[in-house]
Amino acid sequence: MQVKRRTRRWVALATMAAAVLAAGLGMLVPSIAYADEGCEVEYTVANQWPGGFTANVSITNLGSAVNGWDLVWTFPNGQRVTQAWGATTTNAGDQVTATNVSYNGSIASSGSVSFGFNGSWTGSNNEPASFALNGTVCDGGVVEPTTPPTTTPPPTGSVNAMETVAAMQPGWNLGNSLDAVGSDETAWGNPRITEALIDNVAAQGYNSIRIPVTWDNHQSKSAPYAVEDAYLDRVEEVVGWALDADLYVLINIHHDSWIWMADMNTNRTVVEARYEAIWTELADRFRDAPQELLFESVNEPQFNNVDDATAYGLLDDLNTSFHEIVRDSGGNNAERVLVLPTLHTNADQGRLDALSDTIAALDDPNIAATIHYYGFWPFSVNIAGYTKFNDEVKADLEGYFDRAYNEFVANGIPVLVGEYGLLGFDAHTGTIEQGEKLKFFEYAGHYANEKGITLQLWDNGQHLGRTSFQWSDPELFAMMESVWTGRSSTASTDQVFIAKSGSVTDATITLNLNGNTFQGLRNGSTQLVQGTDYTISGSTLTIKASKLTSLLGDRSYGVRANLHAEFSSGADWRISLVSYDTPTVSAASGTTASFAIPTSFKGDQLATMEAKYADGSNAGPQNWTSYKEFARAFGPDYTAGTIGLTEDFFAEVNDGQKVTLTFHFWSGKTVTYYVTESGGNVTGSLS
């Protein structure tokens, strides 16, 4: 569990800041010099993992005001800056020059600015010996002026968007509560929010909480479109609990985006009036709230029956109106970080470009961009045979974050992934096989850190129990938590299938070390013996047949043992030893509303299902692929011993035509079955 690093958020901004630069001094002719000169630099390695690290740099100006700066240092151990925010960096061998970006070039006398970076290292990662600001060594002293002074700019504000968003990592969503569509926050099945829940979220190690809010049922449908005071009071209560728990907080307009805002092109006057009324009341209500509260203009903006160009214009109008209302309300809203989404909150390049144009026009340093990420779609819902976290799934993730980084982070605009997860979780958290799921979350967390992007987990109640405060999937939480500060190792699989009726042979697994080193293999609390029970050669782990035989025992079906590979850092990797035989299925009859195939799984687990007609064409929904969507078209019930086919599946099956189903199991075995639907009745057979 992560230890909190601050007592109040505004203290954290000085200590956690942005991920930033590490240094040692090299010689440089000053590019700018001013009046009396002096400075101090605080350099902190915030996170470190094998081969990489995140550093924070804070510059305090002890002399006259500075308008534009270069900070120079030399790395002592060959480190390199790989990505920076809050500064632009250049490298000349071991020497690094960090130059201010547009929003932090002015440093008042006794004022400070911060920036951050990710770096690489090998061997050692010692701190730089010294730094120089505009040619002056930052040793805490003050020297006489070397050049005439220039006009002193006004001091910068106390809020820095890049530092704020960096400090929000990691984040969590209070989904399906205040955003529920209905009479109150319990309408979608979650209990009322309690202060204990909020405190527990903070205790888990989260630094921020996104509180989605749907206003539709709590807003008058006629001018002046007032929001219920009682509802505003409730939102304020929950926000207050979160701020008291030392969390950054993000509130927004949520499902209104599709309930009534999507009709903006044909109902513009009403949509704008309702939207502006909500933000006017929120800006007034939270005018003096601390800067740890952020506003998000709208969740997943979308517009009915318009092309992209029109949609971009509509969203620009909403974002601009939101910005004007909040900034004009004064108080802490004058500098509060405001979060603006792309169209549909995705990272297609056109969406990013359109939002970038809006942000440039606003010319406000305290703006953040937000996108959502639910993974490569076929993998995320388990369709089209994408059952594994393969290179294509990985490339989609990298491309998504790379585009957001290049468009925004590299230009000093922070990015918040306000929701991330897997879409298949909406149907069933077991839609994606456990090990493949863990690999996705490990890599997503790692790559976001590499790109300086903050993630907020979408949780509508399926992950952290709202009253038990227990994780429904402790392995998943352990994996997510591990990448807050480094990387975890994974493997080619988390399952070793051994046929019950077959001979036992050595089992070989490829480890994805991710910069860590293998430390050992255990069964429960018992450490297995290297050389006797297993061997390790580079990234190849081989479990000996003799040990497998011992662990399998009587070889009854199912998981016979759970081994855990241990590494120098991060979470352990579980390897389940499974005794199985090829599953068998039986004939059945039923209706399209209720049809289940009796199945003896014999220890095996279902990965996916294909559906084809006799002529080889694809059957069922989404017939561009023969592989159907897990949990939407079909799903196993291991307790009941059945594989169910859904009404949605049969809705798109040709009446009277036999469909060949091929069930693919994780052992590698396949089983064929036939179904025919006629007039709502279904028969299933083995031939």
C-alpha positions in Angstrom: 0.0 0.0 0.0 1.4 3.4 -1.0 2.2 5.8 1.8 0.8 9.3 1.6 3.5 11.8 0.9 1.7 15.0 2.1 -0.6 16.2 4.8 -2.5 18.7 2.6 -2.5 18.8 -1.2 -1.0 22.2 -1.5 2.0 20.9 0.4 2.3 18.1 -2.1 2.6 20.5 -5.0 5.9 21.6 -3.6 7.2 18.1 -2.9 5.7 15.9 -5.7 5.5 18.6 -8.4 6.0 17.4 -11.9 8.3 14.6 -12.8 11.4 16.5 -13.3 15.1 16.8 -14.2 18.2 15.4 -12.5 21.5 17.1 -12.9 25.2 17.9 -12.5 26.8 21.1 -13.7 28.4 21.6 -17.0 29.8 24.8 -18.4 27.5 27.1 -20.4 27.6 30.7 -21.5 24.4 32.3 -19.9 21.7 33.0 -22.4 20.0 35.4 -20.1 21.2 37.3 -17.0 19.5 39.7 -14.7 20.2 42.1 -11.8 21.4 40.4 -8.7 21.6 36.6 -9.2 21.2 33.6 -7.0 19.2 30.4 -6.8 18.6 27.1 -5.1 17.6 23.8 -6.8 15.8 21.0 -5.0 16.2 17.7 -7.0 14.1 14.7 -6.0 13.9 11.2 -7.5 10.2 10.6 -7.0 10.1 7.0 -8.5 12.8 4.6 -9.7 12.6 1.2 -11.4 15.2 -0.9 -13.2 16.4 1.2 -16.0 14.2 4.2 -15.4 13.2 6.9 -13.0 11.1 10.0 -12.5 12.6 13.1 -11.1 11.2 16.4 -9.8 13.2 19.7 -10.0 12.2 22.8 -8.1 14.0 26.1 -8.8 13.9 28.9 -6.2 15.1 32.3 -7.5 17.0 34.2 -4.7 17.9 37.2 -6.9 15.9 39.7 -8.9 12.9 38.5 -11.0 13.8 36.3 -13.9 12.0 36.4 -17.3 13.0 33.3 -19.1 15.5 30.7 -17.9 17.8 27.9 -18.7 18.9 25.4 -16.0 22.0 23.4 -16.8 23.5 20.3 -15.1 25.6 17.3 -15.8 24.5 13.7 -15.1 27.2 11.9 -13.1 26.4 8.3 -14.1 25.4 8.6 -17.8 21.7 9.1 -17.1 19.5 10.6 -19.9 16.3 12.5 -19.9 13.7 10.6 -22.0 10.7 12.8 -21.5 10.1 16.1 -19.7 7.2 18.3 -18.7 7.2 21.9 -17.5 10.5 22.4 -19.5 12.1 21.7 -22.8 15.3 19.7 -22.6 18.3 19.3 -24.8 21.2 16.9 -24.3 24.9 17.3 -25.1 26.5 14.1 -23.8 26.0 14.1 -20.1 25.1 17.8 -20.0 21.4 18.7 -20.0 19.8 22.1 -20.6 16.2 22.6 -19.4 14.5 25.7 -20.8 11.2 27.1 -19.5 8.0 26.6 -21.4 5.4 29.4 -22.1 3.7 29.3 -18.7 6.6 29.2 -16.3 9.3 31.5 -17.8 8.8 34.1 -15.1 10.2 33.5 -11.6 9.6 36.4 -9.2 12.3 37.2 -6.6 12.0 34.5 -3.9 9.6 32.7 -6.2 9.8 29.1 -7.4 8.9 27.0 -10.5 9.0 23.3 -11.0 9.3 20.8 -13.8 9.6 17.1 -14.1 11.0 14.4 -16.3 11.4 10.7 -16.9 15.0 9.4 -17.3 17.0 6.3 -18.0 19.9 4.9 -16.0 22.2 2.0 -15.7 24.5 1.0 -12.8 24.0 4.0 -10.6 21.5 6.9 -10.4 23.3 9.5 -8.3 22.1 13.1 -8.1 23.9 15.8 -10.1 26.5 17.7 -8.2 25.3 21.2 -9.1 23.0 23.2 -11.2 23.3 26.6 -12.9 20.4 29.0 -13.6 21.2 31.4 -16.5 24.9 30.8 -15.9 24.8 31.3 -12.1 25.6 28.3 -9.9 22.7 27.5 -7.7 24.5 27.3 -4.3 22.2 29.5 -2.2 24.2 32.6 -2.6 23.4 35.9 -4.3 25.9 37.8 -6.6 25.9 41.3 -8.0 24.3 41.9 -11.4 26.3 41.1 -14.6 23.9 42.7 -17.1 21.4 45.5 -17.0 17.9 44.6 -15.6 14.9 44.1 -17.8 11.3 44.8 -17.0 10.1 42.7 -14.1 7.1 40.6 -14.9 4.3 40.0 -12.5 4.7 37.0 -10.3 3.3 33.7 -11.5 0.2 32.2 -9.9 0.2 29.5 -7.3 -1.3 26.8 -9.5 0.6 24.8 -12.1 -1.6 22.5 -14.2 1.3 20.1 -15.1 2.3 19.7 -11.5 -1.4 19.3 -10.4 -2.2 16.6 -12.8 1.1 14.7 -12.1 0.2 14.8 -8.4 -3.2 13.2 -9.2 -1.5 9.9 -10.2 -3.0 7.4 -9.5 -6.7 8.2 -9.6 -10.0 6.3 -9.1 -13.6 6.9 -10.3 -16.7 6.9 -8.1 -18.7 5.5 -11.0 -22.4 4.7 -11.1 -23.3 6.8 -8.0 -23.8 10.5 -8.4 -23.8 9.9 -12.2 -26.6 7.4 -12.0 -29.6 8.2 -14.2 -32.6 8.1 -11.9 -34.0 9.6 -8.8 -30.8 9.4 -6.7 -27.4 8.0 -6.4 -28.6 4.5 -5.7 -30.5 4.2 -8.9 -27.9 2.0 -10.6 -27.5 -0.4 -7.7 -24.7 1.2 -5.6 -25.3 2.2 -2.0 -25.2 5.8 -0.8 -21.7 7.2 -0.8 -20.2 7.4 2.7 -17.2 9.3 4.1 -15.8 5.9 5.1 -15.7 4.9 1.4 -13.8 8.1 0.5 -11.4 7.6 3.3 -10.8 4.1 2.2 -10.0 5.1 -1.3 -7.4 7.4 0.0 -6.0 4.7 2.3 -5.6 2.4 -0.7 -3.0 4.9 -2.0 -5.0 6.8 -4.5 -4.1 10.5 -4.9 -7.2 11.6 -6.8 -10.9 10.8 -7.2 -13.1 11.6 -10.1 -16.7 12.1 -9.1 -18.9 11.9 -12.2 -22.2 13.8 -11.7 -25.4 13.6 -13.9 -27.6 16.7 -13.4 -30.6 16.0 -15.6 -33.0 14.7 -13.0 -32.0 17.4 -10.6 -32.3 20.4 -12.9 -35.4 22.3 -13.9 -36.3 21.7 -17.5 -37.4 25.4 -18.0 -35.6 28.7 -17.7 -33.6 29.6 -15.6 -32.8 25.8 -15.4 -31.9 25.9 -11.7 -30.2 22.9 -10.1 -31.8 21.5 -6.9 -30.1 23.0 -3.8 -30.3 19.6 -2.1 -28.5 17.9 -4.9 -25.8 20.6 -4.9 -25.5 20.2 -1.2 -25.0 16.5 -1.6 -22.3 16.9 -4.3 -20.6 19.5 -2.1 -20.7 17.0 0.9 -19.0 14.3 -1.1 -16.4 16.7 -2.5 -15.7 17.9 1.0 -15.1 14.4 2.2 -12.7 13.8 -0.6 -10.8 17.0 0.0 -10.7 16.3 3.7 -9.2 12.8 2.8 -6.3 14.7 1.1 -7.5 13.7 -2.4 -7.5 15.8 -5.5 -11.1 15.9 -6.8 -12.5 16.2 -10.3 -16.2 16.9 -10.8 -18.0 17.2 -14.1 -21.2 17.1 -16.2 -21.5 13.4 -17.0 -24.3 11.4 -18.6 -26.1 14.7 -19.6 -23.7 14.5 -22.6 -25.9 11.9 -24.2 -29.2 12.5 -22.4 -29.8 16.1 -23.7 -26.5 17.7 -24.7 -26.2 15.5 -27.8 -29.1 17.4 -29.4 -27.2 20.6 -29.3 -27.1 21.0 -33.1 -30.9 21.1 -33.3 -31.7 22.5 -29.8 -28.8 24.8 -29.3 -30.5 27.5 -27.3 -31.8 25.2 -24.6 -28.7 23.0 -24.5 -26.4 26.1 -24.0 -28.7 27.6 -21.5 -28.9 24.4 -19.4 -25.2 23.8 -19.6 -24.3 27.4 -18.7 -26.8 27.3 -15.8 -25.1 24.2 -14.3 -21.6 25.6 -14.5 -22.7 29.0 -13.2 -24.1 27.4 -10.1 -21.1 25.1 -9.7 -18.6 27.9 -10.1 -20.5 29.9 -7.5 -20.8 27.0 -5.1 -17.1 26.0 -5.3 -15.6 29.5 -5.9 -13.5 29.4 -2.8 -12.8 25.6 -2.7 -9.1 24.7 -2.6 -7.2 24.3 -5.8 -7.2 20.5 -5.3 -10.7 20.6 -6.8 -10.7 20.5 -10.6 -13.6 21.0 -13.0 -14.2 18.9 -16.2 -16.4 20.6 -18.7 -18.3 17.5 -19.9 -17.9 13.7 -20.0 -17.5 12.0 -23.4 -19.1 14.8 -25.5 -21.1 13.6 -28.5 -23.5 15.1 -30.9 -26.4 13.5 -32.8 -26.5 13.5 -36.6 -23.5 15.8 -37.3 -20.2 15.3 -39.0 -16.9 15.7 -37.2 -16.3 19.3 -38.3 -19.6 20.4 -36.9 -19.1 18.4 -33.7 -15.7 20.0 -33.2 -17.3 23.5 -33.4 -20.1 22.6 -31.0 -17.6 21.2 -28.5 -15.4 24.2 -28.8 -18.4 26.4 -28.0 -19.1 24.4 -24.9 -15.5 24.3 -23.7 -15.1 28.0 -24.3 -18.3 28.9 -22.5 -17.3 26.7 -19.6 -13.9 28.4 -19.4 -15.4 31.9 -19.5 -18.0 31.1 -16.8 -15.5 29.6 -14.4 -12.8 32.2 -14.8 -15.1 35.1 -14.6 -16.5 33.8 -11.3 -13.3 34.8 -9.5 -12.0 33.5 -6.2 -9.9 30.3 -6.6 -11.8 29.7 -9.9 -9.5 32.3 -11.5 -6.6 29.8 -11.5 -8.3 26.5 -10.9 -7.2 23.8 -13.3 -9.9 23.2 -15.9 -10.1 19.9 -17.8 -11.3 19.8 -21.4 -12.2 16.6 -23.3 -11.7 15.7 -26.9 -14.8 14.7 -28.9 -15.9 11.4 -27.6 -12.9 11.7 -25.2 -10.8 9.6 -27.5 -7.3 10.1 -28.9 -7.9 9.9 -32.6 -5.6 12.5 -34.1 -8.4 14.7 -35.5 -10.0 14.8 -32.0 -6.6 15.8 -30.5 -6.0 18.5 -33.1 -9.4 20.1 -32.6 -9.0 20.3 -28.8 -5.5 21.6 -29.2 -6.9 24.5 -31.3 -9.4 25.3 -28.5 -6.7 25.3 -25.9 -4.4 27.5 -27.9 -7.2 30.0 -28.4 -8.0 30.1 -24.7 -4.3 30.9 -24.0 -4.6 29.7 -20.4 -1.7 27.9 -18.6 -4.0 26.1 -16.2 -5.8 23.9 -18.7 -5.5 20.1 -18.9 -6.7 17.7 -21.6 -8.6 14.6 -20.9 -9.1 11.3 -22.9 -10.5 7.9 -22.0 -8.9 4.5 -22.8 -10.5 1.1 -22.6 -8.0 -0.8 -24.6 -7.8 -2.2 -28.2 -11.5 -2.9 -28.7 -11.5 -6.5 -29.9 -9.2 -7.5 -26.9 -11.1 -5.3 -24.5 -14.4 -7.2 -25.1 -12.9 -10.5 -26.2 -14.1 -10.7 -29.8 -12.6 -11.7 -33.1 -10.2 -14.1 -31.5 -8.3 -11.5 -29.5 -7.9 -13.5 -26.3 -4.4 -12.4 -25.6 -2.4 -9.2 -24.8 -0.4 -9.6 -28.0 1.7 -7.1 -29.9 -1.3 -5.6 -31.7 -3.0 -4.9 -28.5 0.2 -3.4 -27.1 0.8 -1.3 -30.2 -2.7 0.2 -29.9 -2.1 1.3 -26.3 1.3 2.8 -27.2 -0.1 4.6 -30.2 -3.0 6.0 -28.2 -0.7 7.4 -25.4 1.9 8.5 -27.9 -0.5 10.7 -29.7 -1.8 12.3 -26.5 1.8 12.9 -25.4 2.9 14.4 -28.6 -0.1 16.7 -29.0 -0.3 17.9 -25.4 2.3 16.8 -22.8 5.3 17.6 -25.0 3.8 21.1 -25.3 3.3 21.7 -21.6 -0.4 20.6 -21.5 -1.1 17.8 -19.0 -3.2 14.8 -20.0 -5.6 13.1 -17.6 -7.0 9.7 -18.7 -10.2 10.3 -16.8 -11.4 6.7 -17.3 -9.4 3.6 -18.1 -10.0 -0.1 -17.9 -11.5 -2.8 -20.2 -14.9 -2.5 -21.8 -15.5 -6.2 -21.2 -15.8 -5.4 -17.5 -19.3 -4.0 -18.2 -20.5 -7.5 -19.0 -18.3 -9.6 -16.8 -14.9 -9.0 -15.1 -13.9 -12.5 -16.3 -14.4 -11.6 -20.0 -10.6 -11.3 -20.3 -8.5 -14.2 -19.0 -6.9 -13.3 -15.8 -3.2 -13.3 -16.8 -3.9 -11.4 -20.1 -5.9 -8.9 -18.1 -3.0 -8.4 -15.6 -0.6 -7.9 -18.5 -2.8 -5.2 -19.9 -3.0 -3.2 -16.7 0.7 -3.6 -15.9 1.7 -2.2 -19.3 -1.0 0.5 -19.3 0.3 1.8 -16.0 3.9 1.6 -17.0 3.4 3.3 -20.4 1.3 6.1 -18.9 4.1 6.8 -16.5 6.6 6.8 -19.3 4.5 9.5 -21.1 3.8 11.6 -18.0 0.0 10.8 -18.3 -2.2 10.4 -15.2 -4.7 7.5 -15.1 -8.0 7.3 -13.2 -9.4 3.8 -13.0 -13.1 3.4 -13.9 -14.9 1.6 -11.1 -18.7 1.4 -11.2 -18.7 -0.9 -8.1 -17.2 -4.0 -9.8 -13.7 -3.4 -8.3 -13.6 -1.9 -4.8 -16.5 -2.9 -2.6 -18.5 0.2 -1.6 -19.2 -1.1 1.9 -16.8 -4.0 2.3 -13.8 -1.9 1.1 -12.4 -5.1 -0.3 -11.1 -5.6 -3.9 -13.1 -8.1 -5.9 -9.9 -9.0 -7.7 -6.9 -8.6 -5.3 -4.5 -9.7 -8.0 -5.6 -6.9 -10.2 -5.3 -4.3 -7.5 -1.8 -5.6 -6.6 -0.7 -5.3 -10.2 -2.1 -1.8 -10.6 -0.5 -0.7 -7.3 2.8 -2.1 -8.3 3.2 0.1 -11.4 2.5 3.3 -9.4 6.2 3.1 -8.5 7.9 0.8 -11.0 7.2 -2.3 -13.1 6.0 -5.8 -12.4 7.1 -9.0 -14.2 4.6 -11.1 -16.1 4.8 -14.3 -18.1 3.6 -15.9 -21.3 0.9 -17.6 -19.3 -0.5 -17.9 -15.9 -1.8 -21.4 -16.5 -0.1 -24.8 -17.1 -2.6 -27.4 -18.4 -1.6 -31.0 -17.8 -3.9 -33.7 -19.3 -5.1 -36.0 -16.5 -4.8 -39.1 -18.6 -1.4 -38.1 -20.1 2.2 -38.4 -19.0 3.6 -35.5 -17.1 6.5 -33.6 -18.8 8.5 -30.5 -17.9 6.5 -27.3 -18.3 8.3 -24.3 -19.8 7.1 -20.7 -19.4 8.6 -17.5 -20.8 9.0 -14.7 -18.3 8.5 -11.0 -19.2 11.0 -9.7 -16.7 10.4 -6.0 -17.5 13.7 -4.9 -16.0 13.4 -7.1 -12.9 15.3 -10.2 -11.9 13.8 -13.6 -11.1 14.1 -14.3 -7.4 12.4 -17.7 -6.8 9.4 -19.9 -7.1 7.2 -20.8 -4.2 4.1 -23.0 -3.5 2.3 -21.3 -0.7 4.9 -20.4 1.9 7.3 -23.2 0.7 10.1 -22.1 -1.6 10.8 -24.6 -4.4 14.4 -25.6 -5.0 16.2 -24.3 -8.1 17.9 -27.1 -10.0 15.7 -29.8 -8.3 12.2 -28.5 -8.7 12.8 -26.0 -11.5 15.4 -24.3 -13.6 15.8 -20.7 -14.8 17.8 -19.7 -17.9 17.5 -16.1 -18.8 13.8 -15.5 -19.1 12.9 -19.2 -19.5 11.4 -20.9 -16.4 11.1 -24.7 -16.6 9.2 -26.6 -13.9 10.4 -30.1 -13.6 8.1 -33.0 -14.4 8.9 -34.6 -11.0 7.7 -31.5 -9.1 4.6 -31.2 -11.3 3.7 -34.9 -10.5 4.1 -34.2 -6.8 1.9 -31.1 -6.9 -0.8 -32.7 -9.1 -1.5 -35.3 -6.4 -4.4 -37.5 -7.4 -4.8 -35.4 -10.6 -8.5 -34.7 -10.1 -9.8 -32.0 -12.4 -9.1 -28.3 -11.8 -6.4 -26.2 -10.3 -4.1 -28.5 -8.3 -1.6 -25.9 -7.1 -0.9 -22.2 -7.4 2.8 -21.4 -7.7 4.1 -17.8 -7.4 7.1 -16.5 -9.3 8.9 -13.8 -7.2 10.9 -11.0 -8.7 13.2 -8.2 -7.5 10.4 -5.7 -7.7 6.7 -5.6 -8.3 3.9 -8.1 -7.8 4.4 -11.9 -7.9 3.1 -13.8 -10.9 0.8 -16.7 -10.1 1.1 -19.9 -12.2 -1.8 -22.3 -11.8 -1.3 -26.0 -12.4 -4.5 -27.4 -14.0 -5.4 -31.0 -14.4 -7.8 -31.4 -17.3 -9.2 -33.6 -20.1 -11.0 -32.5 -23.2 -14.4 -31.1 -22.3 -17.6 -32.8 -23.4 -21.0 -31.4 -24.3 -24.5 -32.9 -24.6 -27.6 -32.4 -26.7 -30.1 -29.9 -25.4 -33.2 -28.0 -26.3 -34.7 -24.7 -25.2 -35.7 -21.3 -26.4 -33.8 -18.3 -27.7 -34.5 -16.6 -24.3 -33.1 -19.6 -22.4 -30.7 -22.0 -23.9 -27.7 -23.7 -22.2 -25.5 -26.5 -23.4 -24.7 -29.1 -20.7 -20.9 -29.1 -20.5 -18.5 -31.2 -18.5 -15.5 -28.8 -18.4 -13.2 -31.4 -16.9 -10.9 -28.7 -15.5 -10.6 -26.7 -18.7 -11.7 -23.1 -19.3 -13.4 -21.5 -22.2 -11.5 -18.9 -24.2 -13.8 -18.1 -27.1 -16.4 -19.4 -29.5 -16.8 -19.4 -33.3 -20.1 -19.6 -35.1 -20.5 -20.5 -38.8 -23.1 -21.7 -41.2 -22.7 -24.9 -43.2 -21.4 -22.9 -46.1 -18.6 -21.5 -44.0 -20.0 -18.0 -43.7 -20.1 -16.3 -40.3 -23.2 -16.7 -38.1 -24.6 -14.6 -35.3 -24.0 -10.9 -34.3 -21.1 -9.0 -35.7 -20.7 -11.4 -38.6 -17.6 -9.7 -39.9 -15.9 -12.3 -37.6 -16.6 -15.9 -36.8 -15.4 -15.4 -33.2 -18.3 -14.1 -31.1 -18.2 -11.6 -28.2 -17.5 -13.3 -24.8 -20.4 -12.8 -22.2 -22.5 -10.9 -24.8 -23.2 -13.8 -27.2 -22.1 -16.7 -25.1 -20.6 -17.5 -21.7 -19.6 -20.4 -19.5 -21.1 -21.2 -16.1 -18.6 -23.5 -14.5 -20.7 -24.0 -11.3 -23.8 -25.1 -13.3 -21.8 -27.0 -15.9 -23.2 -25.2 -18.9 -22.3 -22.9 -21.8 -25.1 -20.4 -22.4 -26.0 -18.8 -25.7 -27.8 -15.4 -25.3 -31.0 -14.1 -26.9 -28.8 -11.5 -28.6 -26.9 -14.2 -30.3 -30.0 -15.9 -31.6 -31.5 -12.6 -32.7 -29.0 -12.6 -35.6 -29.0 -16.2 -36.5 -30.9 -17.3 -39.7 -34.1 -19.1 -38.8 -33.9 -22.8 -39.6 -30.2 -22.8 -40.5 -27.9 -25.1 -38.6 -25.0 -23.2 -37.0 -21.7 -24.9 -36.3 -20.2 -23.8 -33.0 -16.5 -24.3 -32.2 -15.5 -23.8 -28.6 -11.9 -23.0 -28.0 -10.5 -23.8 -24.6 -7.4 -22.4 -22.9 -5.7 -25.8 -22.9 -5.7 -25.6 -26.7 -8.5 -28.1 -27.1 -11.6 -27.5 -29.3 -15.1 -28.9 -29.2 -17.7 -28.8 -32.0 -21.4 -28.4 -31.4 -24.5 -27.6 -33.6 -27.5 -25.5 -32.9 -30.6 -24.7 -34.9 -33.1 -22.0 -34.1 -36.7 -22.2 -35.5 -39.5 -20.0 -34.5 -37.9 -19.1 -31.2 -37.1 -22.8 -30.3 -33.5 -24.0 -30.2 -32.1 -27.6 -30.5 -28.5 -28.4 -29.9 -26.7 -31.6 -31.0 -23.3 -33.2 -31.4 -23.8 -33.7 -35.1 
